[in-house]
Amino acid sequence: MEKTIVIDGILLRYDVDGNGSQPVIVLHGWGCTAATVKSLATACIHDSTTVYNLDLPGFGGSAEPEDIWGIDDYTALLEKFINITGIVNPFIIGHSFGGRMGIVYASRNKVGKLVLVDAAGIKPRRSLRYYCKVYSFKLAKKLAPLFLGRKSGSDFIERMRGRSGSSDYRQASPKMRAIMSRVVNEDLRHLMPAIKAPTLLIWGENDTATPLSDAKTMERLIPDAGLVVYPGASHYSFLEHPVQTAAVLKSFFNLK
């Protein structure tokens, strides 16, 4: 069933399936929607569960944030959603960016179980080339309007951004680009030891967006964590191995 709710002026669209006593919340990755992680939600539908699959703010049918949010802002909205809907002790599944939210939420709230699928949360190591590109772009933003004029300078910066940014970055609105730039640089390692819930990590061996080394760091830092690795799989390992993922989730959540 499709539903909407307004929280602090933000329209949030989500799907609900089931009426069991155990709530399960599914959080998609950046540039995705609830439809992307529908297979994860479907795998958790059971007589004992109620599954909530959210379009996060700025994606799908949910409105963009009014300000430049960080991960704490996204998680605060999730906390309000959980409180308003009366959810208690949820199981949480987070893919990529949704995993960031899961990490922050579970570090400061009671969670029954946590599943992180190719999750973000470890600040990536940056090469010298990356920093040269970043500072060149920042310098160009300052100088282009002076030498080319405001409009031509702005057009030049947009072309430069289009050539150098990721596909997620290029396809985002200006506000969501600013949010993406903020959240991607937030390192959550310091929060991981505070996660008390049993935690399952599902990862693609060849994930280049959130490499397997991130999963091993999370496994080490989260007190009660276990890791499942799919050989040859990428950042969307759950889509490449849907049957295996469904079986792993059912086993972890004890959905017999």
Accessible surface in RSA format (square Angstrom, percent):
REM  Atomic radii and reference values for relative SASA: ProtOr
REM  Chains: A
REM  Algorithm: Lee & Richards
REM  Probe-radius: 1.40
REM  Slices: 20
REM RES _ NUM      All-atoms   Total-Side   Main-Chain    Non-polar    All polar
REM                ABS   REL    ABS   REL    ABS   REL    ABS   REL    ABS   REL
RES MET A   1   148.75  77.0 113.59  75.2  35.15  83.7 111.11  94.5  37.64  49.9
RES GLU A   2   113.05  64.9  86.92  65.8  26.13  62.2  26.39  51.0  86.66  70.8
RES LYS A   3    88.50  43.2  81.77  50.2   6.73  16.0  36.44  32.8  52.07  55.5
RES THR A   4    79.77  56.7  53.76  54.5  26.01  62.0  23.29  31.3  56.48  85.4
RES ILE A   5    31.76  18.1  25.79  19.2   5.97  14.4  31.76  22.9   0.00   0.0
RES VAL A   6    95.61  62.9  71.98  65.2  23.63  56.9  71.98  62.5  23.63  64.1
RES ILE A   7     4.96   2.8   2.66   2.0   2.30   5.5   4.96   3.6   0.00   0.0
RES ASP A   8   102.01  71.5  63.85  63.5  38.16  90.2  39.35  92.6  62.66  62.5
RES GLY A   9    54.34  67.0   0.00   N/A  54.34  67.0  26.10  71.6  28.24  63.2
RES ILE A  10     5.76   3.3   5.76   4.3   0.00   0.0   5.76   4.1   0.00   0.0
RES LEU A  11    72.33  40.3  71.38  51.1   0.95   2.4  71.38  50.1   0.95   2.6
RES LEU A  12     0.00   0.0   0.00   0.0   0.00   0.0   0.00   0.0   0.00   0.0
RES ARG A  13    33.46  14.1  33.46  17.1   0.00   0.0  15.92  21.8  17.55  10.6
RES TYR A  14    13.44   6.3  13.44   7.6   0.00   0.0   0.27   0.2  13.16  16.2
RES ASP A  15    38.09  26.7  37.84  37.7   0.25   0.6  11.14  26.2  26.95  26.9
RES VAL A  16    20.12  13.2  16.66  15.1   3.46   8.3  16.66  14.5   3.46   9.4
RES ASP A  17    56.49  39.6  52.68  52.4   3.81   9.0   6.10  14.4  50.40  50.3
RES GLY A  18    44.80  55.2   0.00   N/A  44.80  55.2  21.16  58.1  23.63  52.9
RES ASN A  19   143.98  99.3 114.93 111.1  29.05  70.0  35.79  86.1 108.19 104.6
RES GLY A  20    15.96  19.7   0.00   N/A  15.96  19.7   6.12  16.8   9.84  22.0
RES SER A  21   112.26  94.9  75.87 101.3  36.39  83.8  57.85 123.2  54.41  76.2
RES GLN A  22    38.99  21.8  37.68  27.5   1.31   3.1  15.52  33.0  23.47  17.8
RES PRO A  23    13.72  10.0  13.61  12.4   0.10   0.4  13.65  11.3   0.07   0.4
RES VAL A  24     0.06   0.0   0.06   0.1   0.00   0.0   0.06   0.0   0.00   0.0
RES ILE A  25     0.00   0.0   0.00   0.0   0.00   0.0   0.00   0.0   0.00   0.0
RES VAL A  26     0.17   0.1   0.17   0.2   0.00   0.0   0.17   0.2   0.00   0.0
RES LEU A  27     0.24   0.1   0.00   0.0   0.24   0.6   0.00   0.0   0.24   0.7
RES HIS A  28     0.02   0.0   0.02   0.0   0.00   0.0   0.02   0.0   0.00   0.0
RES GLY A  29     0.59   0.7   0.00   N/A   0.59   0.7   0.54   1.5   0.05   0.1
RES TRP A  30    24.13   9.7  18.44   8.9   5.69  13.4  16.69   8.9   7.44  12.1
RES GLY A  31    48.45  59.8   0.00   N/A  48.45  59.8  14.39  39.5  34.06  76.3
RES CYS A  32    13.39  10.1   8.73   9.7   4.66  10.9   4.20  10.6   9.19   9.9
RES THR A  33    41.52  29.5  41.52  42.1   0.00   0.0  34.18  45.9   7.34  11.1
RES ALA A  34     0.75   0.7   0.54   0.8   0.20   0.5   0.71   1.0   0.04   0.1
RES ALA A  35    78.29  72.0  57.34  88.5  20.95  47.7  61.94  87.2  16.35  43.3
RES THR A  36    35.96  25.6  24.28  24.6  11.68  27.8  20.63  27.7  15.33  23.2
RES VAL A  37     0.00   0.0   0.00   0.0   0.00   0.0   0.00   0.0   0.00   0.0
RES LYS A  38   133.31  65.0 133.30  81.8   0.01   0.0  75.93  68.3  57.39  61.1
RES SER A  39    45.66  38.6  31.27  41.7  14.38  33.1  36.38  77.5   9.27  13.0
RES LEU A  40     1.77   1.0   1.53   1.1   0.25   0.6   1.77   1.2   0.00   0.0
RES ALA A  41     5.91   5.4   5.91   9.1   0.00   0.0   5.91   8.3   0.00   0.0
RES THR A  42    72.28  51.4  66.70  67.6   5.58  13.3  58.54  78.6  13.74  20.8
RES ALA A  43     7.87   7.2   1.95   3.0   5.93  13.5   7.40  10.4   0.47   1.3
RES CYS A  44     0.00   0.0   0.00   0.0   0.00   0.0   0.00   0.0   0.00   0.0
RES ILE A  45    73.17  41.6  59.70  44.5  13.47  32.5  59.87  43.1  13.30  36.1
RES HIS A  46    54.15  29.6  40.96  28.5  13.19  33.7  45.02  46.4   9.12  10.6
RES ASP A  47   138.10  96.7 114.15 113.6  23.95  56.6  36.95  87.0 101.15 100.9
RES SER A  48    44.24  37.4  38.04  50.8   6.20  14.3  39.29  83.7   4.95   6.9
RES THR A  49     0.18   0.1   0.18   0.2   0.00   0.0   0.10   0.1   0.09   0.1
RES THR A  50    14.77  10.5  14.77  15.0   0.00   0.0  10.86  14.6   3.91   5.9
RES VAL A  51     1.81   1.2   0.77   0.7   1.04   2.5   0.77   0.7   1.04   2.8
RES TYR A  52    29.98  14.0  29.98  17.1   0.00   0.0   5.66   4.3  24.32  30.0
RES ASN A  53     6.33   4.4   6.33   6.1   0.00   0.0   3.00   7.2   3.33   3.2
RES LEU A  54     0.68   0.4   0.68   0.5   0.00   0.0   0.68   0.5   0.00   0.0
RES ASP A  55     4.79   3.4   4.79   4.8   0.00   0.0   0.00   0.0   4.79   4.8
RES LEU A  56     0.34   0.2   0.34   0.2   0.00   0.0   0.34   0.2   0.00   0.0
RES PRO A  57     0.00   0.0   0.00   0.0   0.00   0.0   0.00   0.0   0.00   0.0
RES GLY A  58    18.75  23.1   0.00   N/A  18.75  23.1   1.59   4.4  17.16  38.4
RES PHE A  59    20.81  10.4  15.47   9.6   5.33  13.9  20.74  12.6   0.07   0.2
RES GLY A  60    54.65  67.4   0.00   N/A  54.65  67.4  19.23  52.8  35.42  79.3
RES GLY A  61    38.73  47.8   0.00   N/A  38.73  47.8  25.30  69.4  13.43  30.1
RES SER A  62     9.33   7.9   0.00   0.0   9.33  21.5   0.68   1.5   8.65  12.1
RES ALA A  63    41.33  38.0  29.97  46.2  11.36  25.9  40.96  57.7   0.37   1.0
RES GLU A  64    68.23  39.2  55.72  42.2  12.50  29.8  25.89  50.1  42.34  34.6
RES PRO A  65     0.35   0.3   0.00   0.0   0.35   1.3   0.00   0.0   0.35   2.2
RES GLU A  66   121.90  70.0 104.51  79.1  17.39  41.4  37.90  73.3  84.00  68.6
RES ASP A  67    98.48  69.0  94.30  93.9   4.18   9.9  26.87  63.2  71.61  71.4
RES ILE A  68    74.25  42.3  65.78  49.0   8.47  20.4  65.78  47.4   8.47  23.0
RES TRP A  69    33.14  13.3  33.11  16.0   0.03   0.1  21.65  11.5  11.48  18.6
RES GLY A  70     0.72   0.9   0.00   N/A   0.72   0.9   0.72   2.0   0.00   0.0
RES ILE A  71     4.04   2.3   4.04   3.0   0.00   0.0   4.04   2.9   0.00   0.0
RES ASP A  72    80.65  56.5  78.97  78.6   1.68   4.0  26.72  62.9  53.93  53.8
RES ASP A  73    53.15  37.2  48.11  47.9   5.04  11.9   4.93  11.6  48.22  48.1
RES TYR A  74     0.07   0.0   0.07   0.0   0.00   0.0   0.07   0.1   0.00   0.0
RES THR A  75     0.00   0.0   0.00   0.0   0.00   0.0   0.00   0.0   0.00   0.0
RES ALA A  76    34.84  32.0  33.90  52.3   0.94   2.1  34.17  48.1   0.67   1.8
RES LEU A  77     8.13   4.5   5.63   4.0   2.50   6.3   7.41   5.2   0.72   1.9
RES LEU A  78     0.16   0.1   0.16   0.1   0.00   0.0   0.16   0.1   0.00   0.0
RES GLU A  79    34.09  19.6  33.03  25.0   1.06   2.5  14.03  27.1  20.06  16.4
RES LYS A  80    87.53  42.7  86.41  53.0   1.13   2.7  55.07  49.6  32.46  34.6
RES PHE A  81     0.00   0.0   0.00   0.0   0.00   0.0   0.00   0.0   0.00   0.0
RES ILE A  82     4.68   2.7   4.68   3.5   0.00   0.0   4.68   3.4   0.00   0.0
RES ASN A  83   115.80  79.9  92.14  89.0  23.66  57.0  28.14  67.7  87.65  84.7
RES ILE A  84   102.76  58.5  71.34  53.1  31.42  75.7  77.82  56.0  24.95  67.7
RES THR A  85    46.01  32.7  13.49  13.7  32.51  77.5  22.01  29.6  23.99  36.3
RES GLY A  86    54.92  67.7   0.00   N/A  54.92  67.7  34.05  93.4  20.87  46.7
RES ILE A  87    14.78   8.4   1.94   1.4  12.84  31.0   6.02   4.3   8.76  23.8
RES VAL A  88   114.57  75.4 104.05  94.2  10.53  25.4 107.15  93.1   7.42  20.1
RES ASN A  89    51.01  35.2  44.82  43.3   6.19  14.9  10.04  24.2  40.97  39.6
RES PRO A  90     1.13   0.8   1.13   1.0   0.00   0.0   1.13   0.9   0.00   0.0
RES PHE A  91    21.84  10.9  21.84  13.5   0.00   0.0  21.84  13.2   0.00   0.0
RES ILE A  92     0.00   0.0   0.00   0.0   0.00   0.0   0.00   0.0   0.00   0.0
RES ILE A  93     0.07   0.0   0.07   0.1   0.00   0.0   0.07   0.1   0.00   0.0
RES GLY A  94     0.00   0.0   0.00   N/A   0.00   0.0   0.00   0.0   0.00   0.0
RES HIS A  95     0.51   0.3   0.35   0.2   0.17   0.4   0.34   0.3   0.18   0.2
RES SER A  96    14.73  12.4  14.73  19.7   0.00   0.0   1.59   3.4  13.14  18.4
RES PHE A  97     5.89   2.9   5.37   3.3   0.52   1.4   5.73   3.5   0.16   0.5
RES GLY A  98     0.00   0.0   0.00   N/A   0.00   0.0   0.00   0.0   0.00   0.0
RES GLY A  99     0.00   0.0   0.00   N/A   0.00   0.0   0.00   0.0   0.00   0.0
RES ARG A 100     6.95   2.9   6.95   3.5   0.00   0.0   0.00   0.0   6.95   4.2
RES MET A 101     0.77   0.4   0.77   0.5   0.00   0.0   0.77   0.7   0.00   0.0
RES GLY A 102     0.00   0.0   0.00   N/A   0.00   0.0   0.00   0.0   0.00   0.0
RES ILE A 103     0.00   0.0   0.00   0.0   0.00   0.0   0.00   0.0   0.00   0.0
RES VAL A 104     1.30   0.9   1.30   1.2   0.00   0.0   1.30   1.1   0.00   0.0
RES TYR A 105    11.16   5.2  11.16   6.3   0.00   0.0   0.44   0.3  10.72  13.2
RES ALA A 106     4.95   4.5   0.04   0.1   4.91  11.2   0.04   0.1   4.91  13.0
RES SER A 107    19.33  16.3   2.74   3.7  16.60  38.2   0.97   2.1  18.36  25.7
RES ARG A 108   113.93  47.8  79.05  40.3  34.88  83.0  56.13  76.7  57.80  35.0
RES ASN A 109    49.36  34.0  31.60  30.5  17.76  42.8  11.84  28.5  37.52  36.3
RES LYS A 110   162.52  79.3 143.47  88.0  19.05  45.4  95.44  85.9  67.08  71.5
RES VAL A 111    12.74   8.4   0.51   0.5  12.23  29.5   0.51   0.4  12.23  33.2
RES GLY A 112    16.30  20.1   0.00   N/A  16.30  20.1   8.98  24.6   7.32  16.4
RES LYS A 113    49.04  23.9  49.04  30.1   0.00   0.0  25.86  23.3  23.18  24.7
RES LEU A 114     0.00   0.0   0.00   0.0   0.00   0.0   0.00   0.0   0.00   0.0
RES VAL A 115     0.00   0.0   0.00   0.0   0.00   0.0   0.00   0.0   0.00   0.0
RES LEU A 116     0.00   0.0   0.00   0.0   0.00   0.0   0.00   0.0   0.00   0.0
RES VAL A 117     0.00   0.0   0.00   0.0   0.00   0.0   0.00   0.0   0.00   0.0
RES ASP A 118     0.00   0.0   0.00   0.0   0.00   0.0   0.00   0.0   0.00   0.0
RES ALA A 119     0.04   0.0   0.00   0.0   0.04   0.1   0.00   0.0   0.04   0.1
RES ALA A 120    14.59  13.4  13.59  21.0   1.00   2.3  14.59  20.5   0.00   0.0
RES GLY A 121     0.05   0.1   0.00   N/A   0.05   0.1   0.00   0.0   0.05   0.1
RES ILE A 122    16.84   9.6  10.18   7.6   6.66  16.0  10.18   7.3   6.66  18.1
RES LYS A 123    83.04  40.5  76.85  47.2   6.20  14.8  27.33  24.6  55.72  59.4
RES PRO A 124    52.68  38.4  39.41  35.9  13.26  48.2  48.07  39.7   4.61  28.6
RES ARG A 125   236.16  99.2 203.03 103.5  33.14  78.9  86.88 118.7 149.28  90.5
RES ARG A 126    64.65  27.1  34.22  17.4  30.43  72.5   6.04   8.3  58.61  35.5
RES SER A 127    66.59  56.3  52.46  70.0  14.13  32.6  51.54 109.7  15.05  21.1
RES LEU A 128   143.80  80.1 132.41  94.7  11.40  28.7 135.14  94.9   8.66  23.3
RES ARG A 129   203.34  85.4 194.99  99.4   8.35  19.9  70.47  96.3 132.87  80.5
RES TYR A 130    62.84  29.3  59.87  34.1   2.97   7.7  43.67  32.8  19.17  23.6
RES TYR A 131    91.63  42.8  91.48  52.0   0.15   0.4  65.37  49.1  26.25  32.4
RES CYS A 132    70.75  53.5  62.64  69.9   8.11  19.1  30.05  76.1  40.70  43.9
RES LYS A 133    99.70  48.6  92.86  57.0   6.84  16.3  57.97  52.2  41.73  44.4
RES VAL A 134    38.84  25.6  35.16  31.8   3.68   8.9  38.76  33.7   0.08   0.2
RES TYR A 135   132.92  62.1 128.21  72.9   4.71  12.2  85.63  64.3  47.29  58.3
RES SER A 136    59.03  49.9  50.29  67.1   8.74  20.1  25.71  54.7  33.33  46.7
RES PHE A 137    35.85  17.9  35.85  22.2   0.00   0.0  35.85  21.7   0.00   0.0
RES LYS A 138   110.46  53.9 108.25  66.4   2.21   5.3  65.73  59.2  44.73  47.7
RES LEU A 139   102.61  57.1 100.20  71.7   2.41   6.1 102.14  71.7   0.47   1.3
RES ALA A 140    17.39  16.0  10.84  16.7   6.55  14.9  17.14  24.1   0.26   0.7
RES LYS A 141   101.84  49.7  89.56  55.0  12.28  29.2  41.73  37.6  60.11  64.0
RES LYS A 142   153.38  74.8 139.84  85.8  13.54  32.2  89.33  80.4  64.05  68.2
RES LEU A 143    70.77  39.4  70.77  50.6   0.00   0.0  70.77  49.7   0.00   0.0
RES ALA A 144     7.81   7.2   1.45   2.2   6.36  14.5   7.41  10.4   0.40   1.1
RES PRO A 145    54.77  39.9  45.47  41.5   9.30  33.8  45.62  37.7   9.15  56.9
RES LEU A 146   139.98  78.0 106.14  75.9  33.83  85.0 109.60  77.0  30.38  81.7
RES PHE A 147   161.09  80.6 128.11  79.3  32.99  85.8 131.61  79.8  29.48  84.4
RES LEU A 148    90.01  50.1  69.65  49.8  20.36  51.2  75.73  53.2  14.29  38.4
RES GLY A 149    34.25  42.2   0.00   N/A  34.25  42.2  31.41  86.2   2.84   6.4
RES ARG A 150   211.45  88.8 200.54 102.2  10.91  26.0  75.79 103.6 135.66  82.2
RES LYS A 151   157.17  76.7 149.31  91.6   7.86  18.7 120.77 108.7  36.40  38.8
RES SER A 152    60.59  51.2  54.72  73.0   5.86  13.5  18.31  39.0  42.28  59.2
RES GLY A 153     0.00   0.0   0.00   N/A   0.00   0.0   0.00   0.0   0.00   0.0
RES SER A 154    58.55  49.5  51.56  68.8   6.98  16.1  26.72  56.9  31.83  44.6
RES ASP A 155    57.49  40.3  55.35  55.1   2.14   5.1  13.89  32.7  43.60  43.5
RES PHE A 156    66.18  33.1  66.18  41.0   0.00   0.0  66.18  40.1   0.00   0.0
RES ILE A 157    14.43   8.2  14.43  10.8   0.00   0.0  14.43  10.4   0.00   0.0
RES GLU A 158    78.62  45.1  71.63  54.2   6.99  16.6  40.40  78.1  38.22  31.2
RES ARG A 159   134.24  56.4 124.84  63.6   9.39  22.4  65.32  89.3  68.92  41.8
RES MET A 160    38.88  20.1  38.52  25.5   0.36   0.9  37.91  32.2   0.97   1.3
RES ARG A 161    32.40  13.6  31.54  16.1   0.86   2.0   5.06   6.9  27.33  16.6
RES GLY A 162    28.73  35.4   0.00   N/A  28.73  35.4  22.06  60.6   6.67  14.9
RES ARG A 163   168.64  70.8 132.20  67.4  36.45  86.8  80.35 109.8  88.29  53.5
RES SER A 164    47.37  40.0  24.76  33.0  22.62  52.1  20.40  43.4  26.97  37.8
RES GLY A 165    16.18  20.0   0.00   N/A  16.18  20.0  11.76  32.3   4.42   9.9
RES SER A 166    60.73  51.3  43.49  58.0  17.24  39.7  53.52 114.0   7.21  10.1
RES SER A 167    57.06  48.2  52.14  69.6   4.91  11.3  23.20  49.4  33.86  47.4
RES ASP A 168    54.78  38.4  49.63  49.4   5.15  12.2   3.79   8.9  50.99  50.8
RES TYR A 169    39.34  18.4  39.34  22.4   0.00   0.0  23.18  17.4  16.16  19.9
RES ARG A 170   103.62  43.5  89.93  45.8  13.69  32.6  23.16  31.7  80.46  48.8
RES GLN A 171   150.61  84.2 111.76  81.7  38.84  92.5  48.22 102.6 102.38  77.7
RES ALA A 172    20.55  18.9   5.19   8.0  15.35  34.9  14.48  20.4   6.07  16.1
RES SER A 173    39.56  33.4  26.89  35.9  12.68  29.2  34.41  73.3   5.15   7.2
RES PRO A 174   108.36  79.0  99.36  90.6   8.99  32.7 101.70  84.0   6.66  41.4
RES LYS A 175    68.27  33.3  62.11  38.1   6.16  14.7  38.36  34.5  29.90  31.9
RES MET A 176     5.58   2.9   5.58   3.7   0.00   0.0   5.58   4.7   0.00   0.0
RES ARG A 177    35.23  14.8  35.23  18.0   0.00   0.0   5.46   7.5  29.77  18.0
RES ALA A 178    39.41  36.2  28.15  43.4  11.26  25.6  35.67  50.2   3.74   9.9
RES ILE A 179     0.00   0.0   0.00   0.0   0.00   0.0   0.00   0.0   0.00   0.0
RES MET A 180    34.25  17.7  34.25  22.7   0.00   0.0  34.25  29.1   0.00   0.0
RES SER A 181    51.17  43.2  43.36  57.9   7.80  18.0  34.59  73.7  16.58  23.2
RES ARG A 182   115.91  48.7 104.64  53.3  11.26  26.8  39.00  53.3  76.91  46.6
RES VAL A 183     4.36   2.9   4.36   3.9   0.00   0.0   4.36   3.8   0.00   0.0
RES VAL A 184    51.80  34.1  50.83  46.0   0.97   2.3  51.80  45.0   0.00   0.0
RES ASN A 185    61.10  42.1  49.00  47.4  12.10  29.1  18.48  44.5  42.62  41.2
RES GLU A 186    44.30  25.4  39.23  29.7   5.08  12.1  24.19  46.8  20.11  16.4
RES ASP A 187    40.50  28.4  27.81  27.7  12.69  30.0  23.49  55.3  17.01  17.0
RES LEU A 188     5.93   3.3   5.93   4.2   0.00   0.0   5.93   4.2   0.00   0.0
RES ARG A 189    99.34  41.7  97.22  49.6   2.11   5.0  24.36  33.3  74.97  45.4
RES HIS A 190   135.58  74.1 103.56  72.0  32.02  81.9  88.31  91.0  47.28  55.0
RES LEU A 191    42.60  23.7  41.81  29.9   0.79   2.0  42.60  29.9   0.00   0.0
RES MET A 192     0.00   0.0   0.00   0.0   0.00   0.0   0.00   0.0   0.00   0.0
RES PRO A 193    63.00  45.9  57.64  52.5   5.36  19.5  57.88  47.8   5.12  31.8
RES ALA A 194    43.46  40.0  33.77  52.1   9.69  22.0  37.94  53.4   5.52  14.6
RES ILE A 195     0.03   0.0   0.00   0.0   0.03   0.1   0.00   0.0   0.03   0.1
RES LYS A 196   159.21  77.7 137.07  84.1  22.13  52.7 101.33  91.2  57.87  61.6
RES ALA A 197     7.79   7.2   1.87   2.9   5.92  13.5   5.51   7.8   2.28   6.1
RES PRO A 198    47.45  34.6  47.45  43.3   0.00   0.0  47.45  39.2   0.00   0.0
RES THR A 199     3.95   2.8   0.00   0.0   3.95   9.4   0.00   0.0   3.95   6.0
RES LEU A 200    15.58   8.7  15.31  11.0   0.27   0.7  15.58  10.9   0.00   0.0
RES LEU A 201     0.00   0.0   0.00   0.0   0.00   0.0   0.00   0.0   0.00   0.0
RES ILE A 202     0.00   0.0   0.00   0.0   0.00   0.0   0.00   0.0   0.00   0.0
RES TRP A 203     0.00   0.0   0.00   0.0   0.00   0.0   0.00   0.0   0.00   0.0
RES GLY A 204     0.00   0.0   0.00   N/A   0.00   0.0   0.00   0.0   0.00   0.0
RES GLU A 205    82.23  47.2  70.22  53.1  12.01  28.6  12.92  25.0  69.31  56.6
RES ASN A 206    84.96  58.6  73.36  70.9  11.60  27.9  27.45  66.1  57.51  55.6
RES ASP A 207     5.91   4.1   0.00   0.0   5.91  14.0   0.00   0.0   5.91   5.9
RES THR A 208   131.02  93.2 102.48 103.9  28.54  68.0  74.45 100.0  56.58  85.5
RES ALA A 209    67.65  62.2  32.76  50.6  34.89  79.4  43.61  61.4  24.04  63.7
RES THR A 210    10.13   7.2  10.13  10.3   0.00   0.0  10.13  13.6   0.00   0.0
RES PRO A 211    54.90  40.0  54.90  50.0   0.00   0.0  54.90  45.3   0.00   0.0
RES LEU A 212    33.68  18.8  31.21  22.3   2.47   6.2  31.21  21.9   2.47   6.6
RES SER A 213    64.76  54.7  57.10  76.2   7.65  17.6  47.54 101.2  17.21  24.1
RES ASP A 214    15.60  10.9  15.39  15.3   0.21   0.5   0.21   0.5  15.39  15.3
RES ALA A 215     0.00   0.0   0.00   0.0   0.00   0.0   0.00   0.0   0.00   0.0
RES LYS A 216   117.46  57.3 111.56  68.4   5.90  14.0  60.77  54.7  56.69  60.4
RES THR A 217    24.85  17.7  22.85  23.2   2.00   4.8   2.37   3.2  22.48  34.0
RES MET A 218     0.00   0.0   0.00   0.0   0.00   0.0   0.00   0.0   0.00   0.0
RES GLU A 219    67.40  38.7  58.18  44.0   9.23  22.0  13.48  26.1  53.92  44.0
RES ARG A 220   170.45  71.6 137.46  70.1  32.99  78.5  76.06 103.9  94.39  57.2
RES LEU A 221    40.17  22.4  32.73  23.4   7.43  18.7  35.03  24.6   5.14  13.8
RES ILE A 222     2.10   1.2   0.00   0.0   2.10   5.1   0.00   0.0   2.10   5.7
RES PRO A 223    86.37  62.9  42.79  39.0  43.57 158.4  54.61  45.1  31.75 197.3
RES ASP A 224    79.21  55.5  74.83  74.5   4.38  10.4  21.37  50.3  57.84  57.7
RES ALA A 225    25.31  23.3   0.00   0.0  25.31  57.6   1.97   2.8  23.34  61.8
RES GLY A 226    31.35  38.7   0.00   N/A  31.35  38.7  28.59  78.5   2.76   6.2
RES LEU A 227    43.72  24.3  12.10   8.7  31.62  79.5  12.10   8.5  31.62  85.1
RES VAL A 228    41.07  27.0  37.72  34.2   3.35   8.1  41.07  35.7   0.00   0.0
RES VAL A 229    51.73  34.0  32.65  29.6  19.08  46.0  32.65  28.4  19.08  51.7
RES TYR A 230     0.24   0.1   0.24   0.1   0.00   0.0   0.24   0.2   0.00   0.0
RES PRO A 231   105.26  76.7  91.73  83.6  13.53  49.2  92.42  76.3  12.84  79.8
RES GLY A 232    46.77  57.7   0.00   N/A  46.77  57.7  24.69  67.7  22.09  49.5
RES ALA A 233     0.78   0.7   0.00   0.0   0.78   1.8   0.77   1.1   0.01   0.0
RES SER A 234    45.74  38.6  45.74  61.0   0.00   0.0  35.59  75.8  10.14  14.2
RES HIS A 235    23.59  12.9  23.21  16.1   0.38   1.0  19.19  19.8   4.40   5.1
RES TYR A 236    74.57  34.8  74.57  42.4   0.00   0.0  52.01  39.1  22.56  27.8
RES SER A 237     0.00   0.0   0.00   0.0   0.00   0.0   0.00   0.0   0.00   0.0
RES PHE A 238     0.67   0.3   0.14   0.1   0.53   1.4   0.14   0.1   0.53   1.5
RES LEU A 239    84.14  46.9  65.23  46.7  18.91  47.5  65.69  46.1  18.45  49.6
RES GLU A 240    83.47  47.9  53.93  40.8  29.53  70.3  41.20  79.7  42.27  34.5
RES HIS A 241    54.91  30.0  50.38  35.0   4.54  11.6  36.79  37.9  18.12  21.1
RES PRO A 242    65.55  47.8  59.32  54.1   6.24  22.7  60.84  50.2   4.71  29.3
RES VAL A 243   125.51  82.6 120.49 109.1   5.02  12.1 124.06 107.8   1.45   3.9
RES GLN A 244    83.18  46.5  76.27  55.7   6.91  16.5  30.69  65.3  52.49  39.8
RES THR A 245     3.37   2.4   3.37   3.4   0.00   0.0   3.37   4.5   0.00   0.0
RES ALA A 246    26.00  23.9  25.33  39.1   0.68   1.5  25.61  36.1   0.40   1.0
RES ALA A 247    59.03  54.3  48.49  74.8  10.53  24.0  53.96  76.0   5.06  13.4
RES VAL A 248    30.40  20.0  26.05  23.6   4.35  10.5  29.64  25.8   0.76   2.0
RES LEU A 249     0.00   0.0   0.00   0.0   0.00   0.0   0.00   0.0   0.00   0.0
RES LYS A 250    77.43  37.8  76.18  46.7   1.24   3.0  56.26  50.6  21.17  22.5
RES SER A 251    89.24  75.4  63.68  85.0  25.56  58.9  35.99  76.6  53.25  74.6
RES PHE A 252    42.67  21.3  33.35  20.7   9.31  24.2  40.79  24.7   1.87   5.4
RES PHE A 253     7.92   4.0   0.10   0.1   7.82  20.4   0.10   0.1   7.82  22.4
RES ASN A 254    93.51  64.5  79.06  76.4  14.45  34.8  17.39  41.9  76.12  73.6
RES LEU A 255    13.24   7.4   3.53   2.5   9.71  24.4   3.53   2.5   9.71  26.1
RES LYS A 256   204.79  99.9 148.95  91.4  55.85 133.0 128.80 115.9  75.99  80.9
END  Absolute sums over single chains surface
CHAIN  1 A    12360.5       9990.9       2369.6       7118.4       5242.1
END  Absolute sums over all chains
TOTAL         12360.5       9990.9       2369.6       7118.4       5242.1
